[in-house]
Amino acid sequence: MVRRLLVLGAGAAGTMAANKLRRKLDEDWIVTVVDADDEHHYQPGYLLLPFGEYEPADLVKSRRSLLDPAVDLVYGEIDLVEPDKSSVKLTDGRSLDYDQLIIATGTHPRPEETPGLDSDEAGVSIHSFYTLEGSVALRDALADWEGGRLVINIVDMPIKCPVAPLEFTFLAHAFFEDRGLADKVDITYVTPLPGAFTKPVASKFLGDMLDVRGISVESDFYIEEVDSEGHRLVSYDEREVPYDLLVTIPLNMGAAYIGRSGLGDELDHVPVDKHTFLSRDHDNIFAIGDAANLPTSKAGSVAHFSVDVLTENFVDHINGRPMRHHFDGHSNCFIESGHGKASLIDFNYDTEPLPGKYPLPGVGPLTLLGETEMNHWGKLLFRSIYWNVLMPGRPLFVPADMSMLGKIPQEA
């Protein structure tokens, strides 16, 4: 009997899931992936492109080239999921039936959700690096900018790669230092969180990174509007932050079809069991990566580690067995700090980032909660690992579960 696995989204999570599951499933399973186009973007590169590390062509590959030849790829816009019919409707009228569905369509910036953010100043004095086009426009703006008030603003959480705004802040500071403009640029980091670093141990080790660079922090700032004509941010408690150049991280939301289908929360992320990724409402729907409302970072590492768990659980599930593998929320993120250095954090649902060495105890070669050149090179090397190991679904030596090996516990 033919059975159908339908994967919505051919980004990082969807591509890895389709490739890994194709090799695990019997030949009576047809694996199909749906996406709107054939461009797979290496999104971590958006951060570095404005500072000359990459060109746009370095960050794009064909989706088809990254998928197993035995995986079908359908190009089309998703209109609606109909769980009661186990079917997905595309905007061109086509319908795709499924026995099991995996939602992996990510989360996306929605500037239109914040008054003034999508005004005529977008691309002029208002920029973002969370899309390839935005990153290129920001590169061009920085190249010609001669100084003034630079504001980096997070509208709300959660966002993709939550440390990226901090990384951009540090990289911008280094960029202006290298150009001899440091004394002509005033940088302010504006966040709705109580501080730049919200975990106590991370704050202890990294908390002065902004202070030593002379970067101001405006915390607990919940933005009401962007006055694009007056070049100022306005919060709900009537605070104002003026800017000459605004680099904003808009509200992030899941794909709109999730809301239309009644599958999402208020931000169109799919509520799932945080350990198994199975929908809370439908026994044949999973959601992974940024599309899921997991209480951990929306980061590429989470997609990678969660797919490793999903593939084992999926086989159990379709064969009527209890799902034996539980995702622990494992995430790790490099934090670029400028001038060829970076830090690294590794954590899960229950354990906050701790200092130490990673992945090998005492050896590393990467350093947790410490700025090193090796961490920077680790981040740059990751692009090759992403294309050649992770996307094809090949095994990586780092386990899905977070390990305490190499970490130094801290007193509360």
C-alpha positions in Angstrom: 0.0 0.0 0.0 1.4 3.4 -1.0 1.7 5.9 1.8 2.5 9.6 1.5 4.7 11.8 3.6 4.3 15.5 2.7 6.9 18.0 3.9 5.9 21.7 3.7 9.1 23.8 3.3 12.5 23.0 1.8 14.5 25.2 4.1 17.0 23.7 6.6 14.6 21.7 8.7 12.5 20.5 5.8 15.4 19.5 3.7 17.2 17.6 6.5 13.9 15.8 7.5 13.1 14.8 3.9 16.6 13.5 3.2 16.9 11.5 6.5 13.4 10.1 6.4 13.7 9.0 2.7 16.6 6.7 3.7 14.7 5.4 6.8 11.3 4.7 5.2 10.3 1.7 3.1 9.8 2.0 -0.6 6.0 2.1 -0.2 6.4 5.6 1.2 6.4 8.5 -1.3 8.2 11.5 0.2 7.2 14.9 -1.3 8.5 18.4 -0.4 6.6 21.6 -1.3 8.1 25.0 -1.6 7.5 28.2 -3.6 10.8 28.3 -5.5 14.1 26.6 -6.1 16.3 28.9 -4.0 17.6 27.6 -0.7 19.3 30.3 1.3 22.1 29.9 3.8 20.4 32.4 6.2 23.3 32.7 8.8 25.2 34.4 6.0 22.8 37.3 5.9 24.5 38.7 9.1 28.0 38.7 7.6 27.2 39.9 4.1 26.8 43.6 5.0 30.4 43.5 6.3 31.9 42.0 3.1 32.3 38.4 4.3 30.0 37.0 1.5 28.5 37.8 -1.8 24.8 36.9 -2.5 25.8 34.0 -4.7 27.7 32.4 -1.8 24.5 32.0 0.1 22.1 30.4 -2.5 21.8 26.9 -3.9 19.2 25.0 -5.7 16.7 23.3 -3.4 16.5 20.4 -5.9 20.3 19.9 -5.7 20.1 19.5 -2.0 17.3 17.0 -1.9 17.7 13.2 -2.3 16.9 12.3 -6.0 14.2 9.9 -4.6 12.4 12.9 -2.9 9.8 14.6 -5.1 9.8 18.4 -5.1 6.7 20.3 -5.9 6.9 24.1 -6.6 3.9 26.0 -5.4 2.4 28.4 -2.8 0.6 26.8 0.1 -2.9 28.1 0.5 -4.4 25.8 3.2 -3.9 22.7 5.2 -7.1 20.7 5.6 -6.4 18.3 8.6 -9.9 16.7 8.4 -9.2 15.7 4.8 -5.4 15.0 5.3 -4.9 17.3 2.3 -3.0 20.5 1.4 -4.3 23.0 -1.1 -2.0 25.1 -3.2 -2.9 28.6 -4.4 -3.1 27.4 -8.1 -5.9 24.9 -7.2 -3.8 21.7 -6.9 -4.4 19.5 -3.9 -1.8 17.2 -2.3 -3.0 14.4 0.0 -0.9 13.0 2.8 -0.8 10.2 5.4 1.7 12.1 7.5 2.5 15.8 7.3 5.6 17.7 8.5 5.4 21.5 8.7 8.7 23.1 8.2 7.9 26.5 6.6 9.9 28.5 9.2 9.3 31.9 10.6 9.5 35.2 8.7 9.9 39.0 9.4 6.6 40.9 9.2 7.5 44.6 9.2 4.0 45.5 8.2 2.8 44.5 11.7 4.6 47.5 13.2 3.3 51.0 12.3 5.9 52.9 10.3 8.3 50.1 9.8 7.3 49.5 6.2 7.1 53.1 5.2 8.8 54.8 2.3 12.0 55.0 4.5 12.4 51.2 4.3 15.6 50.7 2.4 16.7 54.3 3.0 17.0 55.0 6.7 15.4 51.8 7.8 17.1 48.5 7.1 17.1 44.8 8.2 19.4 41.9 7.5 16.9 39.1 8.0 16.4 38.6 4.2 18.9 38.4 1.4 17.6 41.5 -0.3 17.6 43.4 3.0 21.2 42.4 3.8 22.4 43.6 0.4 20.7 46.9 0.8 22.2 47.3 4.2 25.6 46.5 2.9 25.2 49.3 0.4 23.9 51.7 3.0 26.8 51.1 5.4 29.4 51.5 2.6 28.3 55.1 2.1 27.3 56.1 5.7 29.5 58.7 7.3 28.2 58.4 10.8 25.4 59.4 13.2 23.1 57.6 15.4 22.9 53.9 14.6 20.0 52.0 16.4 19.6 48.2 16.4 16.0 47.4 17.4 14.3 44.1 18.2 10.5 44.6 17.9 9.5 41.5 19.8 10.5 37.9 20.6 10.8 35.2 19.4 13.0 35.8 16.4 15.2 33.7 14.1 18.6 33.4 15.6 18.0 35.5 18.7 21.7 36.4 19.2 22.1 37.8 15.6 21.0 41.3 16.6 23.8 41.4 19.2 26.3 40.0 16.7 25.3 42.7 14.2 25.9 45.3 16.9 29.4 44.1 17.7 30.3 43.7 14.0 29.0 47.2 13.2 31.2 48.6 16.0 34.3 46.8 14.6 33.4 47.9 11.1 33.3 51.5 12.0 36.5 51.2 14.0 38.3 49.8 11.0 37.0 52.6 8.8 38.1 55.2 11.3 34.5 56.3 12.1 34.2 55.0 15.6 34.1 58.6 17.1 31.4 59.6 14.6 29.0 56.8 15.3 26.7 56.5 18.4 25.3 52.9 18.7 22.2 52.0 20.7 20.8 48.5 21.2 17.1 48.6 21.8 15.4 45.4 23.1 12.1 44.4 24.6 14.0 42.1 27.0 15.3 43.3 30.4 18.9 43.3 29.1 21.2 42.3 26.2 22.0 39.0 28.0 19.2 37.6 30.0 20.7 34.4 31.4 22.6 35.0 34.6 25.7 33.0 33.8 26.0 34.3 30.2 25.5 37.8 31.6 28.3 37.2 34.1 30.8 36.2 31.4 29.6 38.4 28.5 27.6 41.2 30.1 30.3 43.9 29.7 30.7 43.3 25.9 28.5 46.3 25.1 29.8 48.5 27.9 33.5 48.2 26.9 32.5 49.2 23.3 30.6 52.2 24.5 27.3 50.8 23.1 24.1 52.0 24.9 21.3 49.6 25.8 17.6 50.6 26.0 15.9 47.7 27.6 12.2 46.8 28.2 11.4 48.8 25.1 8.1 47.7 23.6 7.8 49.6 20.4 4.5 51.2 19.5 5.5 52.8 16.3 8.4 53.9 14.1 8.1 57.6 13.3 10.0 57.3 10.0 9.7 61.0 9.2 11.0 62.1 12.6 13.5 59.3 12.7 12.6 58.0 16.1 11.3 54.9 17.8 8.3 55.4 20.2 7.5 52.8 22.9 4.2 52.1 24.6 5.4 53.9 27.8 6.2 57.0 25.6 10.0 56.7 25.6 11.7 57.8 22.4 14.9 56.7 20.8 16.2 58.9 17.9 18.1 57.4 15.0 19.8 58.4 11.7 20.1 54.7 10.6 17.8 52.1 11.9 18.6 48.4 11.7 15.4 46.6 12.8 14.5 43.1 13.5 10.7 43.0 12.7 8.1 40.9 14.4 8.7 37.3 13.3 5.7 35.1 12.4 5.0 31.7 10.9 3.6 31.2 7.4 0.2 32.8 6.9 -1.4 29.5 5.7 -0.9 28.1 9.3 -3.2 30.7 10.7 -5.7 30.3 7.9 -5.7 26.5 8.6 -6.3 26.9 12.3 -3.0 25.2 13.1 -1.1 28.0 14.8 -0.8 30.2 17.9 -1.1 34.0 17.9 2.1 34.2 15.9 1.2 31.4 13.4 3.7 28.9 15.0 2.4 25.4 15.4 1.8 24.2 19.0 3.6 20.9 19.4 4.9 18.6 22.1 8.3 20.1 22.8 10.0 16.7 23.0 8.4 14.8 20.1 7.2 17.7 17.7 3.8 16.0 17.2 1.0 18.5 16.9 -1.1 18.9 20.0 -4.3 18.6 18.0 -3.5 16.2 15.1 -2.0 12.7 15.3 -0.5 12.8 11.8 1.0 16.3 11.8 4.5 17.2 13.0 6.1 20.7 13.0 9.8 21.2 13.2 12.4 24.0 13.1 11.3 27.6 13.3 7.7 26.7 12.4 7.1 25.0 15.7 6.4 26.9 18.9 9.2 25.2 20.8 10.4 27.0 24.0 13.9 27.3 22.8 15.9 29.4 20.2 14.6 29.6 16.7 18.1 28.7 15.4 19.6 26.4 12.7 21.2 24.2 15.4 17.8 23.5 16.9 16.5 22.5 13.5 19.5 20.1 13.1 19.3 18.5 16.5 15.5 18.3 16.4 15.5 16.5 13.0 17.8 13.9 14.4 15.2 13.2 17.1 12.2 13.5 14.7 13.5 10.8 12.3 13.6 8.2 15.1 10.3 9.2 16.5 8.6 9.3 13.1 9.4 5.7 12.4 8.1 4.7 15.8 4.9 6.7 15.3 4.0 5.3 11.9 4.5 1.8 13.2 2.2 2.3 16.2 5.0 2.3 18.8 5.5 4.9 21.5 7.9 7.6 20.5 11.0 6.8 22.5 13.3 9.8 21.8 12.8 13.1 23.6 14.3 16.4 22.3 15.9 18.3 25.2 15.9 21.7 23.6 19.5 21.6 22.6 20.8 24.7 20.9 24.2 26.2 20.3 25.0 29.6 18.7 28.2 31.5 17.8 28.2 35.1 18.8 30.4 37.1 16.5 32.1 39.9 18.4 34.1 41.6 15.7 37.8 41.8 14.8 37.9 38.1 14.0 36.6 36.8 17.3 33.5 35.1 18.5 32.0 33.5 21.5 29.9 30.3 21.7 26.9 29.3 23.8 25.5 25.7 24.2 22.3 25.1 26.2 18.9 23.3 26.4 15.5 23.6 28.0 16.8 23.1 31.5 20.5 24.2 31.4 21.5 27.8 30.6 24.8 28.5 28.7 27.9 27.6 30.8 31.6 28.3 30.3 34.0 25.5 29.2 35.2 23.8 26.1 33.2 22.4 23.2 32.8 19.8 21.9 35.6 17.9 23.6 36.3 18.4 27.3 39.5 20.3 28.0 40.4 20.3 24.2 37.6 22.2 22.5 38.8 23.5 20.1 35.9 25.9 20.7 35.5 28.0 23.9 32.1 28.4 25.6 31.3 32.0 26.9 34.7 33.3 25.8 35.8 35.4 22.8 38.4 33.5 20.6 39.6 33.5 17.1 38.9 29.8 16.9 35.2 30.4 17.5 35.2 32.9 14.7 36.7 30.4 12.3 34.3 27.8 13.6 31.4 30.0 12.5 32.9 30.5 9.0 33.5 26.8 8.6 29.9 26.1 9.4 28.8 27.2 6.0 30.6 24.3 4.4 29.3 21.9 7.0 25.8 23.2 6.4 25.9 22.6 2.6 27.8 19.3 2.6 26.9 17.5 5.8 23.7 18.9 7.3 21.5 19.4 4.3 22.2 16.0 2.7 21.4 14.5 6.1 24.8 13.0 6.8 25.7 12.3 10.4 27.5 15.0 12.4 29.7 14.0 15.4 27.8 16.3 17.7 24.9 14.4 19.4 21.4 15.7 19.5 21.2 15.7 23.2 23.2 18.4 25.0 26.2 17.1 27.0 27.6 18.5 30.2 31.0 17.2 29.2 33.5 20.1 29.0 31.1 22.5 30.8 32.0 24.2 34.1 28.9 24.3 36.4 28.4 27.6 38.2 27.0 28.4 41.6 23.5 29.9 41.6 
